[in-house]
């Protein structure tokens, strides 16, 4: 029916439309005509006009084809032997042999459910093409997950406001500027950078970028970015080298291993339970644990939050940083800053 489903189509997310298209193209061996796709597949059929006024819908399908191929899905175009060169006679399909998992890889319903949950978390966290591809492939395997597991689907939300504009700038190779509050400095400073990678390390998002003012690479904690991330009009940069995310994560891991702290924790306390899980060494008799950390200021904030349950034995700079934070809390209470 012409135009009758426009409002309904708007309620269908683009990923659902792409998923429906992938399922339809996987289900046919001979392929589907464009008219068959537009008139039957969820996301298109709601807007399909039987009188033939489907130019906007056809353009949408062309964009969706490109999106599917960018996700690594092998969408094929098959020409009709009776009507060579006729675009209206083209058939579209996804060869199952090229899209299926290898024969030796099989998942049980429980395993598929857990993989699906992991993919959902990944998608919530990064919204990346890789995560979309993983989720679409999992959903197309044709194995029904056990429903009770789905009720416990985790929800990971990106709390740092800088995440999304940085992700977009990275995808578009766009230079950005923002204000960054570095520990030890009195006020945030403006940075102009080429964003090269956004990575999650020890539960915190980091931006690795080329600092155009410092003329060198720098890694920033997203939680220390103050205010908006703004694109710099007209300034772009070349794509970063492949594998840069793995390299940055390896460098952060190396930095973490270089920093070790010895902590005395109160037996049976919340600090002992939580910090003890991350301990690399433990002296049960003395109540001392050793932990690695990446960022001294972030780690000092965490330790100070435990109050008297933790005492820093070393290193001295970390001990001093925690002392300064605890003194600030005492001063705030003394001056009525905390109810």
N, C-alpha and C positions, 0 to 999 in steps of 0.2 A: 504494500500500500504506500503510495507516494507520500513522503514526508511525515507519515503518521507516527514514526518511532523516534523522532529526533531527540526528544527529552529523555527517552529511555536509553538511547545510545550514549548520551553524555554521562550516564551513571555507570557505564562499564569502563573500568580502568584500562589503560593502554596495555598493561601486562596481561590482563585477561583476554583481550582481543588477540594479542600475539600468541598466547598459549593456545587459544581455540584454533587459530590458523595453523599452528604447528601440528596439533592433533589431527586436524582435517587432512593436511598434506601427508602425514605419516600413514593415515588410514587407507590411502589409495595407492594402488600400484601403477595405474595408467595415468594418474594425474588428474587435476581438476581444471576446467576452463575458468577464466576470470569471472565470467557471468555466474558460474556455479558457486564460486567462492563468495562473491558479493551477495548472492541471494540466499545463502544457507548458513554461512559461518557467523557465529555470535560476534557482535561488534560491527559487522557490516549489514547483516540481514535486517536489523532494526531500521536502517535508513534506506534500504534498497527500494528503488522506484521501478516498478514493472514497465512503465512507459519508456524507460531508457534514459532518463535524465539523471545520470549517475557520474558525471564528470568529477565532482568533488570526492566521491567515494573511490573512484579509480585512482585519483592522485594519492589518496590516503593509502590505498593498497600498494602503490609503487613505493611509498616511503616505508611501509611496513616490511616489504620485501628486503629493502636495504638494511633495515634494523635487524631482521632475522639473520641475514648473512653476516652482519657485523658481530652478532653473537656467536658466530662459528657454526651455524646450522647450515648444512649443505642443501640449499634450495635449488632445485634444477628446473630448467625450462625445456619442455619437449615440444618440438615442432610437429605439426600434423603432416604426415606424408602426402595426404590428398590436397592440402592447401599450404604449400611451402611459402614462407614470407608473410603469411597472414597473421598479424598479431592477435586478432580475435580468436584464432584457432589454437593459440599456444596453450599448452597444458603445464601446470605447475605441480611439483611433487618433491618430497623429501625421501630419498632412498633409505629404507630402514637399515640396510647393511652398512651404510656409512655413518649412521647416527646411533645405532645400537652400541651398548657396551660390549667389550670383548666377551667371547663365549665363556672364558674362565671366570669372569666376574659376575657374581650373583648376589642378590640381597634378599634377606628374609623380610617379611612385613615389618617386624620390629626394627630391624636395621634401617630400612627405608624411612620409617617414621623418625628415627633419631637423625638421620641425614637430612631429612626435610626440615626438622627443627633447626639444625645447625645452619642450613642454607637460609632459612627465614631470618635468623639472627644476623647472619652475614649481610643479607640484603638490607636489614634495618640499619646496620652499622655503616655500610659503605655505599650502597646504591650503585655499585660498580657494574660494568658490563660483565665481568667475570662472575659476580654473584648472581646476576640475572640468568646467565647461561647455565650455571650449576643448578639453580632452582628449576628452570624450565626443563632441563634434562631429567632431573629427579622425578618431576611430575609426569613425565611422558613414559616412564618405564612400564606402566601398566600394572604395577603391584599395589594392592590396596593396603595402606598402613593400618595398624590397629588404632581404632578411634580414641580409646582412653588416653593414649599418649598425647594426641593433638590438643587435648584440653589443657595441657600444661605448657603450651608453646611460650617460650620466653619472649620478652619484649625489651630489646636493647635500643635505647634512644640516644642519639648523639646530643650530648648536653652542651658542648661548646658551640656557641653561635657562629664561630669562624669556620666551622667545618664545611658547611654547604657552599659558601662563596669561594672557599679555597679549592674545593673539589671542582667546581665549575671553571675556575680560572686555570686549574691544571689541565682539564680536558680541552680548554680552548687555547692553551699556551699563552695566557694573558698575564702580563705583569700587574702586580697589585701593590698597594701600600696599606699599612696599618700601624697602629701604635702598640709598642711592646714594652711591658714592664719587666725589666730584668732585675733579679734580686741584687740588692746592694746599691741600686740607683734610686735617686730621690723621686723621679717622675718617669713616666713612659716616654720613649723616644720613637719617632716615626721611622719605619723601615720600608724600603722599596725593594721588592724581591721578585725573582722568577720562581714560582712554586714548582718544585720538581717531584715531590712525593709526600703523601700524607700517610703515616703509619701509626699503628696501635702498638705501644710497648708498655708492658707492666700496667695495663689498664688505663693508659693516658695517651691521648692523641698528640702526635708530633708532626710538625711541618719541616721537611728538609727543603732548603731553597738556596738559590744564589743571591746573596745580598749585594745589590747593585751599588750601594754606598760604600760598603766595606770591601767590595770587589773580591768576595770569596764566599765559599759555602758556609752556611749556618743552619743549625737545627733549633727550632722554636717549639715551646710547649703551647698548644692552642689555648690552654686555660690562662695564659699570661697575655694574650692579645686583648687589648683594651679598645672597645668601640667597634666600629664597622670595618670590614675588609673591603677596600674600594679598588676596582680595576683602574689602571692608568690608561686613558684613551690613547689608542694608536700604538701602544707598545706591546709587542709579542716576543716570543723567544723560540728557539729550536726545541724539538722534543728531547727529553732527557734520555740518557743511554739505557738500553734494556737491562733489566735486573737491578735497577737502582733501589727499589724497595727492599729487596733481600740484602743488598749491601748496607743500607742504612740501619736495618734491624741488626745486622751482624755487628756494626760499629757501636750501636747502643748496648748490645749484649756485652761487648768487650769493655765498654766504659763501666758497666754495672759490675763486672767481675774485678775491675781495678779498685773499686771502692768497697771497703768492708768495715762494719761497725760491730763492736762488742757491747752488748747491752745486758744489764742486770735487770731481770724481770721478777716481779712478785709472784710467788707460787700460787697457782689457782686463779690468778687474775685474768681479766679479759685480754690484757696485753700478752700474757704467756700463751694463751690459746691462739690468738690471731697471729702474733709475730712468730710464735714457735713453729707454725706450719711452713714458714719460709726460711727457717734457720738452716744454715749449711754446716754449722758445728754447734754442739750443745754440751755444756757441763752441768749435768743434773744436780750434782752436789752443791755447786756454787750458785746455781740459778742464773747462769750466764749463757747467752746465745750469741751466735755471730750471723749477721745478715749482710748481703750485698745490696747496694742501692745505686741508682743511676744519677739522680739529682739531689744534692745535699739539702737544698732549701725545701724541696717537696718532702724529703724524708724527715727533716727536722719538724716540719708542720705535723706530720703523722705521729712522730714520737711524743711531741708536746701534748697532743690530744689525749694521751693516756695518763697525763699528770704524774702522780707519785708512783704509779705502777711500773715505770721504766726509769732506769738511770743509765746514762751513757758513760761507759768506761773509756771508750776511745772510738775514733780519733778526736783530738782536742778541738778542732774547728767545728765538728758536728756537736760536741758537747756544749760549746759556747753558743752555737746557734739555737739549741734547744733552751738553754738558760735564758737567752734574750726573749724568746717567745713566752716562756713561763712568767718572767718578770712583767711582760706586757699584760698578761692576763691578771696578775695580782694587782697591777696599777689600775686596770680597768675596774676591777671590783672595788678597790679602795676609793676610787673617784666616783663611784656610783654609775659606771658605764654599763654594768650588767645588773638586771633586776634580780 
